Amino acid sequence: MSYADELDPTDSVLSFYATDLRRFREKAGITQRDLAKRAHMAPSLLNKIEAAKRLPSRELSILCDEVFGTGDHFQRLWPLVVKYAYPSWFRPFVELEEAATLIRSFEAQVIPGLLQTEDYARAVFAPRRLDPDKLDDQVAARLERQRILTRPQPPELWAILDENVLRRRMGGSSVMRGQLERLIIAALEPRTVIQVVPYEAGAHAGVGGPFSALTLDEGPDVVYVDGFLQGQILADPEDVKAAGRAYDLLRAVALSPDRSIDLITDVMKELTP
């Protein structure tokens, strides 16, 4: 008996997706190899997906709905399933982020996840030496988070970056050029503001580390603070107030949005082809 045979669909959304995928595939009389061929993936990967050992892709979900005639069943499940790529402690933040009307983010080391390109995200995860399968899942999950910025009613995003973020060549010059281009494009969006704290600002209110402040449509505002092993969500009014003050101070010493774009452009020009 394979692991897929022992799956309990009530264990998790991932298990439910996997068992439904196998059930509809067998009902349609399609072999794993045939479906894998249509999905342009190795049969071994599809086998892992049906065993809930790998996350499915959005493309596979769309294909399954088309092949099985299941409407948008698998497409609607996929956003829930992909959250399993996140550590359990991070999932509550992702859900709060989806409900936010305003996201204020400060980063001192890397581009905020909501603005990362795929290549840059891979470069961020690479030092962790993840299993290749896990790496793909982590990148897919990070890119899925970004869909909140393209939905009909996206949140406002205000991102403040230490200049160090622009100059740290994650993945090499080519990857950084693509990432900085992405930042400039994002900065031109009406609901997105990007500012850079230049080196000459010296010490600033963000030296304690990166954080994100979320303004929610319903319920109290919250703050997410990164940590070495895991981050934490703070909801105490005093913590939220302190984060708001820190963000105001960061905005005060940061370059204006236009000058920030100029600096991003200058740094991009310094990258050798």
N, C-alpha and C positions, 0 to 999 in steps of 0.2 A: 504494500500500500504506500503510495507517495504521500508527501507532506500535504499536497493539495487535497487529497482525499480526506485528510483529517481536519481540514480547516473548519472552524465554526464561524459562520457569517455574522453571528452576534458579538463576536469578540471585539471587532473594530470596524470602522468604515473601510479600512484597507482590506480586511478579510471579506467584507460584504461585496466590495467591488470585484475582488479576485474570484469569489465563488460565482457571482453573477456572470462574469466574463466567461468562465468555463461552461456554465450552464447554458448560456445563449449560444456559445460556439458549438457545443455538442448538439443542441437542439436544431441548429442550422445545418448540421452534418458537415462541418468544416474542421479539418484537422489542425492541430497546433502548427504544423509545418506550413500549411497553406495560408493560415491567417498571418503567420510571421512573414511569409513572402509578400503578402499584400501590404503589410505594415513596414516593409523594408527593414526588418530587424532579424537578428539571429533567433532560431527556434529556442535556443537555450535561454535567451532573455525573456521570451514570452512565457516559457515554462516557469521562470522565477516570478514573473508577474502573477501568474495564476496560482502560485504558491504563497503569494503575499510576502515575497522576499525582496521584491523590487517595486518601485513606484511606477505606475503607468505614465505615459506621456499624454499631453493634450491631443496630439495627433492621433494616437492610438484610440483615444476615447471617441474622437470624431469618426474615425474609420469604423469602429465597432457599431456605433449608432447607424451608420449608413449600411453596413453589411447585414446587421441583424434586424434592421427595421425597428429600432427601439426609440425612435424619436430623438430626444436629447438626454436620455437616461444616463449614459456614461459620462456625457459632457457635464451634467449637473453634479455628478458624484466627484468628478476629478478635483475641483477646488478643495473639497473636504479631504480627499485622500492625500493630496500633496502636502498637507500640513504635517503628515507623519514624517516628513524629511526634517522637520524642525525638532530640536530637543524639546522634551516635554515642558521644561520650564519656560521656553520661549513662545509656545503656542498661545498662551493668554495675551501676550503683547501683540501678536499678529492679529488676533481677533479685535483687540482694542484699536489697533491701527486702522483696521477696516472700517471701524465705526467713527473715526475721528473726522472732524470738520476742518481742523487746523493741526498741522504737524510742524513743530519747530525742532530742528535737529542741529546738534553741534558735533562735529567730528574733528579729532586731532591727528588721526593716523591714516584713515582710509575714506574713500568716497562713501557717502551714505548708501545703504543697500538699495533704497528705492531709486537711486540714480546710476547704479552700476551697469556696465555693459556685461555681456556674457563672458567675454574674454577676461575682463578685469575681475569679475567674480571668481573665475577659475583660478586666477593668479592669487587672489586673497585666500582661497581655501587650500591651495597647493602646499604651503608650508606645513599644514596639519598632517600631510602624508596619509590622506584617507584612501580607503579602498576605491578603485576607479568607479565602481557602481555607486558607492556612497557619494563620491564627488559629483557625479552626474545628478543624483537626486538633490543634493544640497543646492547646486546651481539652478536646477529647475524650480525649486521652491523659492529661491531668492527672486528669480525673474517673475514668478507668479505673483509675488507680493506687489510688484510694480503695476499690476493691472488696475489697482485702485486709482492710479493717476490718469487712466484713460477711460474710466467709466463715465456714464452720463453726468453724474454730479460728483466730480473728484474733490478731494480735500485740498485746501490751500497748503502749500509746502514752502517752508522757509528753512533753508539750509545754510548754516555758517560753517566754514571750513578754515582750519588753520592752514597757512601757506604750505606747511610741511606736507599736507595731503596732496597738493598739486605736484610737488617735487619728488615724492617717493615713487620711483619707477616700478610700479607693480607690473610684472610680466614683460618688462622691456619697453623700449621706445614706441614701437608700433602699437602695442596694447594701450599705452598711456595716451598716445595721440587720439586714438579712437574714443577713449574715455573722456578726454578733455573736450573733444568735439561734442560728445553727448551732453556734457555739462553746459556748454554754450547754448546748444539747442534748447535744453530744459530751461535755462535762464530767460529765454525769450518767450516762454509760455506765460500767459497773463496770470495764472494762479501759482506760479513758482517764483521765488526770490532766492538768489544765491549771493552770498557775500563771503569775502575772504578776509581773515585776520592776517595782515602782513607781518613779516618777521620784525619790522621796526616797531611794532606795537609792544614788543617785549612781553612781560608777564601779563596775563589776562584772566578773566573770570572763568575760563574753561580749562585752566591748567590741571584741574582735578580729574579731568577725564571726560569722555564723550557722554552725551545724554540726549534724550528726546522728550519733549513735553507735548502731550496730546490734549487737545480741546475736544471734548465729546459732545455730540448733539444731545445726549441724555446722560445724566449722571455727572459726578465730579470729575474734574480734570485729573490726569495722572502723569507721572514722570517715569521714564525707563532709564536706568543707569547701567551701563556696561560694567562687567567685572571680569576677573581673570578666568574663572571657571564657568561662571554663569552670571547673567544680569539679574536685576530685580526691579519690580514695579513698585513705585511709591505712590500712595494715595493720601497720605497725611497732608492736610491743608498747609502746614508749615513747610513741608518739603516742596510742595508744588509752588508755594510763594517764593521760596528760595531759588528754585529753578527759574522762575519767571524773572526774578531780579538778575540772576546770572546771565540770562539770555539778553536782557535789556543792556547790560554792561558790555556784552560781546558785540551787539549791534552798534554800540557807541564807538567802539575802537576798530570795527571792521571797515573795509573800504566800501564805498557806495556800490550798489548793484552794477552800475555802468563801469566803474573803475575795476570792479572785481572781474568782469568779463574781459577787460583789457589785460589784466594780469594773467588770467587763464590763457588768453591768446598768446601773450608773450612767452609764457612757459611752454606752450605747445610748439612755438617756433624754435625753441631751443633744443627740442628733441630731434636728434639726427634721423634721417630717413632710414 
